[in-house]
Amino acid sequence: MTFTDKMILTLALDAMGGDAAPEMVIEGAALAGARHDDIRFVLFGDETRLKPLITPYGALKDRCEIRHTSEVVGADDKPSQTVRRGKGTSMWKAIEMVKNGEAGVAISAGNTGVLMAMSVLQLRTMKDIRRPAIASTWPGPEREKVVLDLGANLECDEDSLVQFSVMGTAFARVVLNIPKPRLGLLNVGEEEQKGHEYVRAAATLLRQAAQENMEFIGFVEGTDLGGGSVDVVVTDGFTGNVALKTGEGSAKLIFHLLGNAFRSSLLSRLAYVLARRAFQSLRDKLDPRAHNGGVFLGLNGLVIKSHGGTDGMGFAHAIETGIEMAKGDLVSRIAQDMKNFEEALKITIESESGLPMKPNHGLEAKIR
């Protein structure tokens, strides 16, 4: 079957976003394209810069289209100002393709705040979703897990944490192929009486609306981020972002110290030669590029945020994450899961109280 005979998924790329753009965007598209023969790319950016970069990748040249834009979102641009004057930027145009139904996903390594603002403005949040969240994968001892929010919402309430939980478990099923993800709320301890009131209230709601496609295991601690007891970890954006940066920094420190140790003596160097494959496997598993690509969950469309400092390999992973989400129809899955959760919560509360549940003024109102 030829490329044109298949159902083609179109991906809109902000070719000018990121520290090493547009070179790393083109390289990432070429790497991802070599592994998926049923996708095509629309690149938004400076045509005079993009054309020469695409030429060496013969296969990519036949599977991408360049749409020239002369405007670019800068790393230091402020969201409030940029969304008003940025409709001609490569970032805006990429998101606009998703809004118009011309692309299944938009991917950018540009300014996170501006990307979120532009995405919300154009795509809007899904019905009953209060706030979008940034979710990404996280390395684990046996398999990856999902962590959210990673920085979109510095402060949250119980409603948001519950919605993040529903969206995060949908992510785990679609991208990680975990049929019944184990869900935990990040807290300062596992005991039920610990933590902020809104975290405890979120746990109450999650217990009341037990779902067949998720297993709520209660509170988890920071040590569980690297363990194998949980598949989805939910927290506020401030804590999640600090955890993410701490994890990335710890991985760099580990490899730095290992490098120093193996260079410290002749015997250490010999030991490295003997164990080289094992350490390369460890490096691959902890490589931030292998987990690059945070999705803005809760929008009426898919937008992937790549790390701004990544390279072609990392950007290729962000592309592949978007492909899996688009093919798995993640947005529709989230909508259905939210509906199921609301119905389950309604049945539980009405059966416990003997009274009709109050109108939906937020999940919090349902337990009062």
C-alpha positions as CSV (number, residue, x, y, z in Angstrom):
1,M,0.0,0.0,0.0
2,T,1.4,3.4,-0.9
3,F,1.6,6.5,1.3
4,T,-1.3,8.1,-0.5
5,D,-3.5,5.0,-0.1
6,K,-3.6,5.3,3.7
7,M,-5.5,7.5,6.1
8,I,-3.1,10.3,6.6
9,L,-2.7,12.1,9.9
10,T,-1.6,15.8,9.5
11,L,0.6,17.4,12.1
12,A,1.1,21.1,12.3
13,L,4.6,22.1,13.5
14,D,5.7,25.5,14.8
15,A,9.0,25.2,13.0
16,M,10.4,28.4,14.6
17,G,9.8,27.6,18.3
18,G,12.7,26.3,20.5
19,D,16.3,27.2,21.2
20,A,17.7,25.2,18.2
21,A,14.8,25.8,15.8
22,P,14.3,25.3,13.0
23,E,17.1,22.8,12.5
24,M,16.0,20.5,15.4
25,V,12.3,20.7,14.2
26,I,13.2,19.5,10.8
27,E,15.5,16.7,12.2
28,G,12.7,15.6,14.5
29,A,10.1,15.5,11.8
30,A,12.5,13.4,9.6
31,L,13.1,10.9,12.5
32,A,9.4,10.6,13.3
33,G,8.5,10.4,9.6
34,A,10.9,7.5,9.1
35,R,9.0,5.5,11.7
36,H,5.5,6.4,10.6
37,D,4.5,6.2,7.0
38,D,0.9,7.5,7.5
39,I,1.7,11.0,8.6
40,R,2.4,14.3,6.9
41,F,3.6,17.6,8.2
42,V,2.7,21.3,7.7
43,L,5.6,23.5,8.8
44,F,5.0,27.1,9.7
45,G,8.0,29.4,9.6
46,D,10.5,31.3,7.4
47,E,10.3,29.5,4.0
48,T,13.8,30.7,3.0
49,R,15.3,29.0,6.1
50,L,13.2,25.9,6.0
51,K,13.6,24.8,2.4
52,P,17.3,24.3,2.4
53,L,17.0,22.3,5.7
54,I,14.4,20.0,4.3
55,T,16.3,19.3,1.0
56,P,18.8,16.7,2.5
57,Y,15.8,14.7,3.8
58,G,14.4,13.4,0.5
59,A,11.6,11.3,2.1
60,L,10.5,14.2,4.3
61,K,10.5,16.6,1.4
62,D,7.6,14.7,-0.2
63,R,5.6,14.5,3.0
64,C,5.6,18.1,4.2
65,E,4.3,21.5,3.2
66,I,5.8,24.8,4.2
67,R,3.5,27.7,5.0
68,H,5.5,30.9,5.2
69,T,5.2,33.1,8.3
70,S,7.5,36.0,9.0
71,E,6.5,36.5,12.6
72,V,7.8,34.4,15.5
73,V,7.0,34.2,19.2
74,G,10.0,35.0,21.3
75,A,11.2,33.2,24.4
76,D,10.6,36.3,26.5
77,D,7.3,37.4,25.0
78,K,4.5,37.9,27.5
79,P,1.2,36.0,26.8
80,S,-1.1,38.9,27.5
81,Q,0.6,41.0,24.9
82,T,1.5,38.3,22.3
83,V,-2.0,36.8,21.9
84,R,-3.3,40.2,20.8
85,R,-0.7,40.8,18.1
86,G,0.5,37.3,17.4
87,K,-2.1,36.0,14.9
88,G,0.6,36.0,12.2
89,T,3.1,33.9,14.1
90,S,4.2,30.4,13.3
91,M,2.8,29.3,16.7
92,W,-0.7,30.8,16.2
93,K,-0.9,29.3,12.7
94,A,0.0,25.8,13.8
95,I,-2.8,25.9,16.5
96,E,-5.2,27.4,14.0
97,M,-4.9,24.3,11.8
98,V,-6.1,22.1,14.7
99,K,-9.0,24.6,15.4
100,N,-10.1,24.4,11.7
101,G,-9.9,20.6,11.7
102,E,-7.1,20.6,9.2
103,A,-4.6,18.9,11.6
104,G,-4.9,16.3,14.3
105,V,-2.3,17.9,16.6
106,A,-0.1,21.0,16.8
107,I,3.4,20.8,18.3
108,S,5.7,23.6,19.4
109,A,8.9,24.0,21.4
110,G,8.2,27.7,21.9
111,N,7.3,29.9,24.8
112,T,5.1,27.8,27.1
113,G,3.0,30.6,28.5
114,V,2.2,32.0,25.1
115,L,1.5,28.5,23.7
116,M,-1.0,27.8,26.5
117,A,-2.7,31.2,26.1
118,M,-3.0,30.9,22.3
119,S,-4.3,27.3,22.6
120,V,-7.0,28.2,25.2
121,L,-8.0,31.3,23.1
122,Q,-8.4,29.3,19.9
123,L,-9.5,25.8,21.0
124,R,-11.3,26.7,24.3
125,T,-11.6,24.3,27.1
126,M,-13.8,21.2,26.8
127,K,-17.3,21.2,28.3
128,D,-17.3,21.1,32.1
129,I,-13.4,21.3,32.2
130,R,-12.4,24.3,34.4
131,R,-8.7,24.5,33.5
132,P,-6.4,22.7,31.1
133,A,-3.3,20.9,32.6
134,I,0.1,20.0,31.2
135,A,0.7,16.2,31.4
136,S,3.7,14.2,30.4
137,T,5.3,10.8,30.9
138,W,7.7,10.0,33.7
139,P,10.2,7.1,33.9
140,G,9.5,4.2,36.2
141,P,11.2,1.0,37.3
142,E,9.1,-1.2,34.9
143,R,7.0,1.2,32.8
144,E,6.3,4.9,32.4
145,K,3.7,6.8,34.3
146,V,1.8,10.0,33.8
147,V,2.3,13.2,35.9
148,L,0.2,16.3,35.9
149,D,-0.1,19.3,36.3
150,L,3.4,20.3,35.3
151,G,3.0,24.0,35.4
152,A,-0.2,25.3,33.8
153,N,-2.0,26.0,37.2
154,L,0.2,27.1,40.1
155,E,-2.8,26.9,42.4
156,C,-5.6,24.4,42.3
157,D,-8.8,23.4,44.1
158,E,-10.5,20.0,44.5
159,D,-12.5,20.3,41.3
160,S,-9.4,20.8,39.2
161,L,-7.5,17.9,40.8
162,V,-10.4,15.6,40.2
163,Q,-10.6,16.7,36.5
164,F,-6.9,16.3,36.2
165,S,-7.3,12.7,37.5
166,V,-9.9,11.8,34.9
167,M,-7.8,13.3,32.1
168,G,-4.6,11.8,33.3
169,T,-6.0,8.3,33.5
170,A,-7.4,8.7,29.9
171,F,-3.8,9.7,28.9
172,A,-2.4,6.6,30.5
173,R,-4.8,4.3,28.7
174,V,-4.4,5.9,25.3
175,V,-0.6,6.5,25.3
176,L,0.8,3.9,27.7
177,N,-1.8,1.2,27.0
178,I,-2.6,0.7,30.7
179,P,-6.2,-0.6,30.8
180,K,-6.9,0.4,34.5
181,P,-4.3,2.9,35.6
182,R,-3.6,3.3,39.3
183,L,-4.1,6.9,40.3
184,G,-2.6,8.7,43.3
185,L,-2.8,12.3,44.6
186,L,0.6,13.7,45.5
187,N,0.6,14.7,49.2
188,V,3.0,15.1,52.1
189,G,2.0,11.7,53.5
190,E,-0.2,8.7,52.7
191,E,-2.4,9.1,55.8
192,E,-5.9,10.4,55.0
193,Q,-5.8,13.3,57.5
194,K,-2.6,14.8,56.0
195,G,-2.3,17.6,53.4
196,H,-4.3,20.6,52.4
197,E,-8.1,20.5,52.7
198,Y,-8.6,20.7,49.0
199,V,-6.4,17.7,48.4
200,R,-8.4,15.7,51.0
201,A,-11.7,16.9,49.4
202,A,-10.5,15.7,45.9
203,A,-9.7,12.3,47.4
204,T,-13.2,12.1,48.8
205,L,-14.7,12.8,45.4
206,L,-12.5,10.2,43.7
207,R,-13.5,7.5,46.2
208,Q,-17.2,8.4,45.8
209,A,-17.1,8.0,42.0
210,A,-15.2,4.8,41.7
211,Q,-14.6,3.9,38.0
212,E,-14.0,0.6,36.3
213,N,-11.2,2.1,34.2
214,M,-9.2,3.6,37.0
215,E,-8.0,2.5,40.5
216,F,-7.7,5.3,43.0
217,I,-5.1,4.2,45.5
218,G,-5.2,7.4,47.6
219,F,-2.3,9.7,48.5
220,V,1.2,9.1,47.3
221,E,4.5,10.8,48.3
222,G,7.4,12.2,46.3
223,T,9.3,8.9,46.5
224,D,6.4,7.3,44.6
225,L,7.3,9.3,41.5
226,G,10.2,7.0,40.9
227,G,8.5,3.9,42.2
228,G,6.2,1.3,40.6
229,S,3.1,1.6,42.8
230,V,1.2,4.2,40.8
231,D,0.6,4.9,37.1
232,V,-0.9,8.5,37.3
233,V,0.2,11.1,39.8
234,V,-1.9,14.3,40.1
235,T,-0.8,17.5,41.8
236,D,-1.0,21.3,41.3
237,G,1.2,22.9,38.7
238,F,3.6,24.5,41.1
239,T,4.5,21.2,42.8
240,G,4.5,19.3,39.5
241,N,6.8,21.7,37.8
242,V,9.3,21.7,40.8
243,A,9.2,17.9,40.8
244,L,9.8,17.8,37.0
245,K,12.8,20.1,37.2
246,T,14.1,18.3,40.3
247,G,13.9,14.9,38.5
248,E,15.7,16.2,35.4
249,G,18.4,17.8,37.5
250,S,18.8,14.6,39.6
251,A,19.3,12.5,36.4
252,K,22.0,14.9,35.2
253,L,23.7,14.8,38.6
254,I,23.7,11.0,38.6
255,F,25.4,10.7,35.2
256,H,27.9,13.4,36.1
257,L,28.9,11.6,39.3
258,L,29.0,8.2,37.5
259,G,31.2,9.7,34.8
260,N,33.6,11.1,37.4
261,A,33.7,7.7,39.3
262,F,34.5,5.7,36.1
263,R,37.3,8.1,35.2
264,S,38.8,8.0,38.6
265,S,41.2,5.1,38.0
266,L,42.3,2.4,35.6
267,L,40.2,-0.3,37.3
268,S,37.1,2.0,37.2
269,R,37.6,2.5,33.5
270,L,37.8,-1.2,33.0
271,A,34.7,-1.7,35.0
272,Y,32.9,0.8,32.8
273,V,34.0,-1.1,29.6
274,L,32.5,-4.3,31.1
275,A,29.2,-2.6,32.2
276,R,28.9,-0.2,29.3
277,R,25.7,-1.7,27.8
278,A,24.0,-1.7,31.2
279,F,24.8,1.9,31.8
280,Q,23.7,2.9,28.3
281,S,20.4,1.2,29.0
282,L,20.1,3.3,32.2
283,R,21.0,6.5,30.3
284,D,18.4,5.8,27.7
285,K,15.7,5.2,30.3
286,L,16.4,8.4,32.2
287,D,17.1,10.6,29.1
288,P,14.7,13.6,29.3
289,R,14.4,13.4,25.5
290,A,12.6,10.0,25.9
291,H,9.9,11.8,27.9
292,N,9.7,15.0,25.9
293,G,6.3,16.4,25.0
294,G,3.7,17.7,27.4
295,V,0.1,17.8,26.2
296,F,-2.3,20.5,27.2
297,L,-5.2,18.3,28.4
298,G,-8.7,19.6,28.6
299,L,-8.8,21.6,25.3
300,N,-11.0,20.9,22.3
301,G,-8.0,19.8,20.3
302,L,-4.4,18.5,20.8
303,V,-1.5,20.7,21.4
304,I,1.9,19.3,22.4
305,K,4.6,21.4,24.2
306,S,8.1,20.2,23.5
307,H,11.0,21.2,25.8
308,G,12.5,24.4,24.3
309,G,16.1,23.1,24.8
310,T,15.6,19.7,23.2
311,D,17.2,18.3,20.1
312,G,15.9,16.5,17.0
313,M,15.5,13.2,18.9
314,G,13.5,14.9,21.7
315,F,11.3,16.7,19.3
316,A,10.7,13.4,17.4
317,H,9.4,11.9,20.7
318,A,7.0,14.9,21.1
319,I,5.7,14.2,17.6
320,E,5.2,10.5,18.3
321,T,3.4,11.4,21.5
322,G,1.0,13.5,19.5
323,I,0.5,10.8,16.9
324,E,-0.5,8.3,19.6
325,M,-3.0,10.8,21.1
326,A,-4.5,11.7,17.8
327,K,-4.9,8.1,16.7
328,G,-6.3,7.1,20.1
329,D,-8.8,10.0,19.9
330,L,-7.8,11.2,23.3
331,V,-10.0,14.3,23.3
332,S,-13.2,12.2,22.8
333,R,-11.9,9.7,25.5
334,I,-11.6,12.5,28.0
335,A,-15.1,13.8,27.2
336,Q,-16.6,10.4,27.7
337,D,-14.7,9.7,30.9
338,M,-15.8,13.0,32.4
339,K,-19.4,12.2,31.6
340,N,-19.0,8.7,33.2
341,F,-17.4,10.2,36.2
342,E,-20.2,12.8,36.7
343,E,-22.9,10.1,36.4
344,A,-21.1,7.8,38.9
345,L,-20.7,10.6,41.4
346,K,-24.4,11.5,41.0
347,I,-25.6,8.0,41.6
348,T,-23.3,7.6,44.7
349,I,-24.3,10.9,46.3
350,E,-28.0,10.5,45.7
351,S,-28.0,6.9,47.1
352,E,-26.1,8.0,50.2
353,S,-28.2,11.1,50.9
354,G,-31.5,10.0,49.6
355,L,-31.8,13.5,47.9
356,P,-31.3,14.6,44.3
357,M,-27.9,16.0,43.6
358,K,-27.6,19.7,43.4
359,P,-27.1,21.4,40.0
360,N,-23.6,21.4,38.7
361,H,-21.9,24.5,40.2
362,G,-18.6,22.6,40.4
363,L,-17.8,19.2,41.8
364,E,-17.5,20.6,45.2
365,A,-21.2,21.5,45.4
366,K,-22.1,17.9,44.9
367,I,-20.9,16.7,48.2
368,R,-22.5,19.5,50.3
